[in-house]
Amino acid sequence: MSEHDGIIGVFDSGLGGLTVLRAIVEQLPGEATVYLGDTARVPYGTKSAAVVTRYALRIAEHLLQYPLKALVVACNTASAVALPALREQLSIPVLGVVEPGAQAAIAASVGQRIAVLATEGTVRSRAYERTLLRLVPDAHVVGRACPLFVPLVEEGLLDGPIVELACRRYLEGLAREIDTAILGCTHYPLIAGPIGQVLGAGVRLVDSAFATARALADLLVERNAISVCEDPGKSLPRDLPERRFLFTDANERTAELCSRFFGEPIRHFEAVDL
């Protein structure tokens, strides 16, 4: 099997990584993909680095039953703490969302005054801060943990008074310090509207999903491993499934929430036990 025939693996602590998968599918329509959401253990942001790393390695081991040519860690928390271990254990390229997101924020910011809105684990790791300061040593970086955002989004609460109250609780007054905010969790783009309303029009919001998909595309081109789909509307001529969705926990609302994150209906998914 050549790398052209391999599959892109993507995983997240839950459903939010489907926003990253959507960007990958949009930019790389010829690539077959397998997505694993660890919905039984979400959220990762409140867990220790050691526990998140153990989960990430277990997920990677499961996904390696597929002929992967690259693995995308769509979870910001796992990207922040588990990338070194994953890259040490795996022989395929492993991409996270922190580096592409930081680069996109630097490009978007006028005054290099940047906030990282993320889970407690991502903020505690300081992964975005270290990356931003490596790119721009005199940047002003503010980390702001927003732990309620993930459960709100997972419950399908994307607007309304509860979401507005949570946004004000975490973000009120932050706009005085920054001109750009990284949505440092894959769930947060779904409440970008309420976040933007609290921060105001003077603050640019950066979603790392597009930048991550672009970095993946560049990597595949560099390795001469990109799969070209002449007609994205037709099924790819391969025995493996074009899109496979795996979850460690699923219920009757999973399909509805998946479709919301992915942007199109997802009717078939599999339960896995890790």
Secondary structure, 3 states (H helix, E strand, C coil): CCHHHCEEEEEECCCCCHHHHHHHHHHCCCCCEEEEECCCCCCCCCCCHHHHHHHHHHHHHHHCCCCEEEEEECCHHHHHHHHHHHHHHCCCCEECCHHHHHHHHHHHCCCCEEEEEECHHHHHHCHHHHHHHHHCCCCEEEEEECCCHHHHHHCCCCCCHHHHHHHHHHHCCHHHCCCEEEECCCCHHHHHHHHHHHHCCCCEEEEHHHHHHHHHHHHHHHCCCCCCCCCCCCCCCCCCCCEEEEECCCCCCHHHHHHHHHCCCCCCCEECCC
